[in-house]
Amino acid sequence: MSGTATIERTTPDLEATFYDPAGSSDERSFTPAPRPRGTQGATVALLSNQKRNADKLLAAIDRILREEHGVATTMTEVKTAMSLPAPADQLHSLAQRADALIVAVGDCGSCSATSVMDAIAAERFGIPAVPIVTDSFRIGAETVAEIQGAPGFPVAYVQHPIATLSDDEITARARDAVAAAMRILAGER
């Protein structure tokens, strides 16, 4: 594994190996999926990692997309594990059935990383995707994007936290997430 380092202790027979937690990049090239021409009449997939309040956040996003952005259809799916990447067949299926994908929610280390990984993987299947990550995990999200071969991948950052919010606060975060997602889907940064 790249990123390993071996150090010696004062006792000659003890040795330790440390691994770089950022891992290594497989150096795959990344080309973003084509951006949609708009959201009027679009189908948007919503992928939940089932973190606390993720489903409430996505339900609020669903309402805002339909009522204020002309989205005709949404479909919500659930990942099998919040801290593991979504199965490739699930992302491929979503790419076949929707015009865009929103992934939620990254508000801790592993779920932020996999939210970004899921969005990048979905883009590789040809669907424009936006991960929602709280601002406390910006550096981790940027690092994961770089490791995945997609440096500068756009993320919809919202204020931390999500898990402990009231319904009204969730709606406010959803508005922020939708505003950022609309900019990203339009090809703005």
C-alpha positions as CSV (number, residue, x, y, z in Angstrom):
1,M,0.0,0.0,0.0
2,S,1.3,3.4,-0.8
3,G,1.7,5.8,2.1
4,T,3.3,3.4,4.5
5,A,6.1,4.3,6.8
6,T,8.1,2.1,9.1
7,I,9.8,3.4,12.2
8,E,12.1,1.7,14.6
9,R,11.8,1.9,18.4
10,T,14.7,1.7,20.9
11,T,14.1,-2.0,21.2
12,P,15.6,-3.6,18.1
13,D,13.0,-6.4,17.8
14,L,9.9,-4.0,17.8
15,E,8.8,-2.4,14.5
16,A,5.6,-0.6,13.6
17,T,4.0,0.1,10.3
18,F,1.7,3.2,9.9
19,Y,-0.7,3.6,7.0
20,D,-1.8,6.8,5.5
21,P,-5.6,7.0,6.2
22,A,-6.2,8.9,2.9
23,G,-5.2,5.9,0.9
24,S,-4.1,6.2,-2.6
25,S,-5.6,7.2,-5.9
26,D,-6.1,4.7,-8.7
27,E,-5.4,7.6,-11.1
28,R,-8.6,7.1,-13.0
29,S,-9.5,10.0,-15.2
30,F,-12.8,11.8,-14.5
31,T,-15.1,13.5,-16.9
32,P,-18.3,15.0,-15.3
33,A,-21.6,13.8,-16.6
34,P,-23.4,16.3,-18.9
35,R,-25.4,18.8,-17.0
36,P,-29.2,18.8,-17.4
37,R,-30.8,21.6,-19.4
38,G,-32.9,22.5,-16.4
39,T,-35.1,20.9,-13.8
40,Q,-38.5,21.7,-15.4
41,G,-40.1,18.3,-16.0
42,A,-37.0,16.5,-14.8
43,T,-36.7,13.3,-12.8
44,V,-34.4,13.6,-9.8
45,A,-33.2,10.6,-7.8
46,L,-32.6,11.1,-4.1
47,L,-30.2,8.6,-2.4
48,S,-30.4,8.3,1.4
49,N,-27.7,6.9,3.5
50,Q,-30.2,6.8,6.4
51,K,-28.2,8.9,8.7
52,R,-30.3,10.6,11.4
53,N,-32.4,13.2,9.7
54,A,-31.2,12.3,6.2
55,D,-34.7,11.1,5.2
56,K,-36.3,14.3,6.6
57,L,-33.7,16.4,4.7
58,L,-34.4,14.6,1.4
59,A,-38.2,14.8,2.0
60,A,-37.9,18.6,2.3
61,I,-35.6,18.7,-0.7
62,D,-38.2,16.7,-2.6
63,R,-40.9,19.3,-1.8
64,I,-38.7,22.2,-2.7
65,L,-37.7,20.7,-6.0
66,R,-41.3,19.9,-7.0
67,E,-42.9,23.2,-5.8
68,E,-40.2,25.7,-6.7
69,H,-38.0,24.1,-9.4
70,G,-40.5,22.3,-11.7
71,V,-39.2,18.8,-11.0
72,A,-41.9,16.4,-12.2
73,T,-40.8,13.2,-10.5
74,T,-38.5,12.2,-7.7
75,M,-37.5,8.8,-6.6
76,T,-35.9,8.1,-3.2
77,E,-33.7,5.1,-2.7
78,V,-31.8,3.9,0.3
79,K,-28.2,2.7,0.5
80,T,-27.5,-0.6,2.2
81,A,-24.9,0.8,4.6
82,M,-24.4,4.5,5.5
83,S,-20.6,4.3,5.7
84,L,-20.0,2.1,2.6
85,P,-20.2,3.1,-1.0
86,A,-23.5,2.4,-2.8
87,P,-23.5,-0.7,-4.9
88,A,-22.5,0.0,-8.5
89,D,-25.7,-1.7,-9.8
90,Q,-27.8,0.7,-7.7
91,L,-26.0,3.7,-9.1
92,H,-26.2,2.4,-12.6
93,S,-29.9,1.8,-12.2
94,L,-30.5,5.3,-11.0
95,A,-28.4,6.7,-13.9
96,Q,-30.8,4.9,-16.3
97,R,-34.0,6.2,-14.7
98,A,-33.2,9.8,-13.6
99,D,-31.9,13.1,-15.0
100,A,-29.9,14.0,-11.8
101,L,-29.0,12.5,-8.4
102,I,-28.8,14.1,-5.0
103,V,-26.9,12.1,-2.3
104,A,-27.5,12.8,1.4
105,V,-26.2,13.2,3.9
106,G,-22.5,13.6,4.9
107,D,-22.3,14.9,8.4
108,C,-19.5,12.7,9.8
109,G,-16.2,11.4,8.4
110,S,-17.2,8.1,6.8
111,C,-20.6,9.2,5.6
112,S,-19.2,12.4,4.1
113,A,-16.5,10.4,2.3
114,T,-19.0,7.8,0.9
115,S,-21.5,10.5,-0.1
116,V,-18.8,12.1,-2.3
117,M,-17.7,8.7,-3.6
118,D,-21.3,7.8,-4.5
119,A,-21.8,11.0,-6.4
120,I,-18.5,10.6,-8.3
121,A,-19.3,7.0,-9.2
122,A,-22.8,8.0,-10.4
123,E,-21.3,10.7,-12.6
124,R,-19.1,7.9,-14.1
125,F,-22.4,6.2,-15.0
126,G,-23.5,9.4,-16.8
127,I,-25.8,11.0,-14.3
128,P,-25.0,14.4,-12.9
129,A,-24.8,14.0,-9.1
130,V,-24.6,16.3,-6.1
131,P,-23.5,15.1,-2.6
132,I,-24.8,17.1,0.4
133,V,-22.1,17.4,3.0
134,T,-21.9,19.6,6.1
135,D,-19.3,22.3,6.1
136,S,-17.4,20.7,9.0
137,F,-16.3,17.9,6.6
138,R,-15.2,20.1,3.7
139,I,-11.6,19.1,3.8
140,G,-12.4,15.4,4.0
141,A,-14.8,15.7,1.1
142,E,-12.2,17.6,-1.0
143,T,-9.6,15.0,-0.2
144,V,-11.9,12.1,-1.1
145,A,-12.7,13.7,-4.4
146,E,-9.0,14.1,-5.2
147,I,-8.3,10.5,-4.2
148,Q,-11.2,9.4,-6.5
149,G,-9.5,11.2,-9.4
150,A,-12.0,14.1,-9.4
151,P,-10.2,17.0,-7.8
152,G,-12.5,20.0,-7.4
153,F,-15.7,17.9,-7.6
154,P,-18.5,20.2,-6.6
155,V,-20.3,19.5,-3.3
156,A,-23.4,21.1,-1.9
157,Y,-22.1,22.2,1.5
158,V,-24.6,23.1,4.3
159,Q,-24.1,24.2,7.8
160,H,-23.3,21.5,10.3
161,P,-25.1,19.6,12.0
162,I,-28.0,17.8,10.4
163,A,-28.6,15.0,12.9
164,T,-29.8,17.1,15.8
165,L,-32.0,19.6,14.0
166,S,-35.7,20.4,14.4
167,D,-38.1,20.1,11.4
168,D,-37.9,23.8,10.7
169,E,-34.1,23.8,10.8
170,I,-34.1,20.8,8.5
171,T,-36.3,22.8,6.0
172,A,-33.8,25.7,6.2
173,R,-30.9,23.3,5.5
174,A,-32.8,21.8,2.6
175,R,-33.3,25.2,1.1
176,D,-29.6,25.8,1.3
177,A,-28.8,22.4,-0.2
178,V,-31.2,22.9,-3.1
179,A,-29.8,26.3,-3.9
180,A,-26.3,24.8,-4.0
181,A,-27.4,21.8,-5.9
182,M,-29.1,23.9,-8.6
183,R,-25.9,25.9,-9.1
184,I,-23.9,22.7,-9.4
185,L,-26.4,21.1,-11.8
186,A,-26.3,24.2,-13.9
187,G,-22.5,23.8,-14.2
188,E,-21.7,26.7,-11.8
189,R,-19.3,26.1,-9.0
